[in-house]
Amino acid sequence: MTNQLTRRGVLRSSSALIALPFLESLRLSRFANATERSASAPPKRLVFLGIGFGVTADRWYPDVSTIGENYELPGVLQPLLKHKKDISIIQNLMHQYSADGHSGSTFWLTGANRYAIPGQSFYNTVSVDQVAAEVLGEQTRFSSIQLAAKVGYASDGHGPGMSLAWNRSGKPVAGIDTPVAAFHKLFSNNNAPLAERQQRLTEQRSVLDTVLTDAGSVHRKLNATDKQKLDEYLQSIREIEVRLAKEEKWLKVDKRQPENPLREPDESLEGINEIRMMYDLMVAAMQVDSTRVFTYRMPSDSLIQSLGATMTSHSMSHYSEGERRTVSMNRDTTHAELLAEFIDKLKASKESDGSSLFDHCSITFGSNLSSVHSLKNCPTLIAGGGASFKQGRHLVMSDRKTPLCNLWLSLLKGSNINTDSFGDSTGVIDELFTA
């Protein structure tokens, strides 16, 4: 959208974008043979699971000498053994610009250089999930859902409610930080009269009208730096406009309920039970197609404490031999157990054509950190058939600094999202699409 567009024009464009179906003729020819589907095929879905403080590096990665299908899952990942043919582990991916070990998941889904603008100490760009949501979220009630940890350290030192997602202006997208809040967001209907809800939307638009008018009057008086800040602000306003247009479209449509409706979660859920419930909510949301893109900044402190540890995740991550290493390995095994359960439920949930949710879902489980403060060899596990990857393998990139953004680009293209690059990508990972 350009600054020349009027507010109503933006809304008209947004409405057209939301209503427009995915057109088969616009798909990327390179991937057309591998992903040929009818117009009524089950939709693609993307899930990004961020674990923040990394893994027990010398216990999590498979032996680099055993690549392809004939590799052995490390001990901490053994709970995933029954799904081995449906998952893959990739080594030697990293973000070239991530030099600050305390930034954790901030740049995991963006690959941005935080010092890209001279004189500015922080800069970020759009995250891969939000690029996917612009396409996959066109026909769903929610373009994307951002889940976040509830208490203490989220996954890498960031506070509760911080999601993994960043918008087109490089600003954080708010997260839903409890299973209760996620449940109501996804499945609870607003019982207020329709006229009252319509009036609220009208009032919000009126406020935006005033903001845009005021902003336009001062724009020409600003210096270059301030104009950039104002443009970023206006971009946020445009995103609100798109959200309001989508809310208006769905105003008269009740939220669908899964075949086996979930009960409202207990407010006290933390750690392992919180993660399990968030997974259940994601499965239920896929069943009713309320959204097709998810991110989840997973809890860390509460997870290890629910396993009996008394230390913080930050303390655990500086492990050597002894209790800290044991806690770290227990954390890794628990994540593998929970992920295996999630995959079980996705496989058991059937689409109208007899395939499973898992067949059309792409899951990435990982972190921007490998261990302690190391940003090399980001732990990366992928699962599902949504991006037409050849699963069941251990891939070791020959270049130890292969951009993690190459994976994000591969996920986008494999999900029929037309983009030539993402972040610092140098191309897709060809090995993912070939045996």
Secondary structure, 3 states (H helix, E strand, C coil): CCCCCCHHHHHHHHHHHHHCCCCHHHCCHHHHCCCCCCCCCCCCEEEEEECCCCCCHHHHCCCCCCCECCCCCCHHHHHHHHHHHHEEEEECEECCCCCCCCCHHHHCCCCCCCCCCCCCCCCCCCCHHHHHHHHHCCCCCCCCEEECCCCCCCCCCCCCCEEEEECCCCCEEECECCHHHHHHHHHCCCCCCHHHHHHHHHHHHHHHHHHHHHHHHHHCCCCHHHHHHHHHHHHHHHHHHHHHHHHHHHCCCCCCCCCCCCCCCCCCCCHHHHHHHHHHHHHHHHHCCCCCEEEEECCCHHHHHHCCCCCCHHHHHCCCCCHHHHHHHHHHHHHHHHHHHHHHHHHHCECCCCCEHHHHEEEEEECCCCECCECCCCCEEEECCCCCCCCCCEEECCCCCEEHHHHHHHHHHHCCCCCCCCCCCCCCCHHHHCC
